[in-house]
């Protein structure tokens, strides 16, 4: 129960009264009803009411009258017995909650995850999972037993540590998973409101993440091409769509043995069903190229910019030899080429100086490895007798481990009159000449006819935003589902990682707008150093006064807060979010 003032206008005059109001819960949410009217709200009445509702010393209820609560109270303390206790991590969780509030994510979760009979609302449980994933990625057990107890989240969210355990967090994963599609739509709309994001260019890429163990309870866990160089482990593939500035729009999870090109039609149709079929341009890497996909994009009047396999360079050998290149930035040249098949596509031949130096160094390194390996094999054949088939297998393994320069060597393995293996090799200079000509070159193809070659290249190079998203999720947010085996739990874990990455990119956008660059990790790490402590003061009569305080920010932290427009709370209890 609590007191609420009410105002009645009678005979042209306004009269103020006190009401005693009771809050109660219904199926449609919390409601209030008047229990009693306590009389006029004059000064004399106020004094009586104020004394009646003065909170007990052990109560956490906030005082109704702020002016009386603000009156200073002086006591004598023993300076030698002043101490601090319970130092908690405050900065990281507080920053995460500020991002959540600015995104209105907590309001969405409250609306979509209505309160039931649970002691802790599922919306709050979901926020705990997302904040922990952003600040200190770990297992649900570690979050419950260590992270939550070592941070100020219990004060910020108003949920005592005793109410948070691993079972509640696991059930929170189950509750948040059905909200995947509504969450993506909500976030897309918030991006437009906050930053005026345009969705004319969508970047799509695929990565994989692997499991330890058999993952028998997850049918999506299959063996396939591993970007993590773990072909021995089962994995799932994740297709991510981001805007040109890197804000994530949506993702889908595929079986681990799906090829990248087989996911394109599904993801494009999903995005169009969710956000409408607008005149947007799809940007993808060369792994998406297939005749079926190109036909799918053309027949739907969809525009695209897509990389091509390295083998396509052979079709543009003559253009590589000419000098009519256009430099669009230091060390990068491009030229427009007509479609070799006479179609309506535009091909953009690109040549990068940095990429050429990198590929040349790789060719030299692999050539040296192959030559050293062949020399060693030849020496072993000279010292002792070997079967020609076994030597051929060794040569095959050597070339397979160094494919970048394998075409340079023409290796012959044959048996002499006594059946002993002999090995000889020569270098194919024609292959070397083509390698030197094509080093640093690649080809883009597009059906966008109203853009210049520079604009098409700049759009394609923004695909690094999707690659950076995968890198951050795998490193900073620990995307790999180490502690999950069941399909639904794995999908929910990936959704939590996606939401944590949303907060990451949202912080990056705020930093860029505040002139702090695009390094959200540095800003988060700096602000995460802020702490809260309990200050205990022992009075003259032996009583202990305990006050929870936020440590004064450093000069660097203060500058960051000012640039971001954030203000630290005066007290944790007053800032408690109503989740």
C-alpha positions, 0 to 999 in steps of 0.5 A, a space after each residue: 500500500 502507499 499514499 497518493 494525492 488526489 485533486 478535486 475541483 469544486 466551486 471553482 477551487 481546487 482541493 487536495 486530499 490523501 488516498 490510501 491505495 492498494 496495489 494488487 495483481 490481475 491476469 491483465 497486469 498490476 492494478 490499484 484500488 483506493 482503500 480509504 480517503 485520509 482527509 485534506 492535504 493541508 500542512 497540518 494534515 501532512 504532518 500527521 500523515 508523514 509521521 504515520 507513514 514514516 518507514 521503519 529503519 529496516 524497510 527499503 521503502 523510499 520516503 514520500 516527502 523528499 524535502 524531509 528525507 533530504 534533511 541532513 543527519 549528523 552523528 559522531 563516528 569512530 574514525 579508526 573503525 571506518 571500513 569498506 566491504 562488498 566491492 562489486 563490479 558496477 560499470 559494465 552492467 550499468 552501461 549494458 542497462 543504459 544501452 538496453 533502456 535506450 533501445 527500449 529492449 526491456 520494454 519489448 521483453 516486458 510486453 512480449 514475456 508477460 508476468 506469470 507465477 514465477 518469482 523473477 519475471 522472464 524478461 529480467 532473466 533474459 536481460 541477465 543472460 544478455 548483460 552477462 554475455 556482453 560483460 563476461 561471457 560464460 556458462 549459465 552456472 558461472 553467471 548464477 554462482 559468480 558473475 551475478 553475485 560479484 556485480 551490482 546487477 542485484 541492485 540495478 535489477 532489484 532481484 536478490 542473488 538468492 533468486 538467480 540460479 542456473 535452472 532459472 537461467 536455462 528456463 529463461 533461454 527456453 522462454 526467449 527463443 520463441 521471440 527471435 523473429 519479433 525481436 529482429 523486427 523490433 530492432 530493425 524499427 529501432 535502428 531506423 528511429 534512433 539512427 535513420 538507418 537505410 536498408 538499401 544495401 544488405 550484406 550477407 555472409 555465413 560462418 560456422 561454430 563447432 561442438 565438443 562431443 557427439 551433439 547427438 541431441 542436435 540434428 543440426 550438428 553435422 560435419 562440414 567445412 569448418 571456418 575454425 579449422 576443426 573438421 573433426 568436430 560437428 558444427 552448425 552454420 550461421 548466416 548473418 545479415 547486416 546493414 552497411 554500417 554493420 548493425 545486425 538485422 537478422 540471422 538464421 541457423 543451418 545444419 553444419 553440412 550446408 554449403 554457403 550457396 544453398 542458404 542464399 534463397 532461404 535467407 533472401 526470402 526470409 528477409 523479404 517476408 519479414 521486411 518487405 521486398 524493396 529495391 535493395 542490393 544484396 552483397 555476398 562473397 564468392 561462396 554464394 555463387 552458383 548458376 541457380 542462385 544467380 537465376 533466382 536473383 535475376 528472376 525476382 528482379 533483385 540487384 546484387 554485387 557478388 564476388 567470383 571464384 579465382 578461376 574466373 580470372 582466366 576469362 579476363 587475361 587480356 584485360 589484365 595485360 592492358 593498362 587502362 586501369 582506374 585508381 580509386 585509392 592508393 594501391 587499388 585499381 579497377 576497370 569495368 569489363 563486359 560480360 564474356 557471355 554477352 549478358 547484362 551483367 557488369 564485371 569489375 576487375 580489381 587489382 590490389 597492391 597489398 593483396 598482390 604482395 601478400 599472395 606473392 609472399 604466400 607463393 614464395 613460401 609454399 614454393 620453398 616448402 614444396 622444394 624442400 619436401 621434394 628434396 627430402 623425398 629424393 634424398 630418402 630414395 637415394 639412401 634406401 629402396 622405396 616402393 614407387 606407390 608409397 613415394 607417390 602418396 608422400 608427394 601427393 600429401 606434400 602438394 595437398 598441404 601446399 596447394 598455393 604453389 602445387 601447380 608450379 611443380 611437375 613431379 614424376 615418380 617411377 620405378 627403375 629396373 629393380 623396382 626402386 622409386 625414383 623422383 624427378 621434378 621440373 617447374 612449370 614456368 607458364 604457371 609462374 607467369 600466370 601467377 605473377 600476372 594474377 597476383 592481387 587480382 579478383 573479379 566482382 559481378 553485378 547487375 547494378 547498372 546505375 553505379 560506377 565501378 568505384 561505388 560497386 567496389 566500395 559497396 562490396 568491400 563493406 562485406 567486411 562488416 559481416 566478417 567483423 561481426 563473426 570475429 567479435 561474436 566468436 572472440 569477445 562474446 564466446 559464440 561457440 556453444 560449449 555448454 549446450 547440446 540440445 537443439 533448442 538450447 543451442 538456438 537460444 544461446 545463439 540468440 543471446 549472443 546476437 542480442 549481446 552483439 546488438 548492444 555492442 554495435 549500438 554502443 559503437 554507434 553512440 561512440 561514433 556519434 559522440 566523436 569517440 571513434 568506433 571502439 566499443 570494447 575500449 569504452 566498455 572496458 574503461 567504464 567497466 572498471 567502476 565499482 560500488 562499495 559498502 561504507 560502514 561507519 561506526 557511531 559513538 554509541 556502537 551502532 553501524 551505519 552502512 551506505 552503498 556508494 559508487 566509486 568516483 569515476 576517473 577523469 577518463 571515465 568522466 570524459 567518456 560519460 560526458 561525451 555519451 550523455 550519461 549520468 551516474 545514478 545518485 543512489 542504486 535504490 533510486 535507479 532500480 529498474 522496474 522490470 
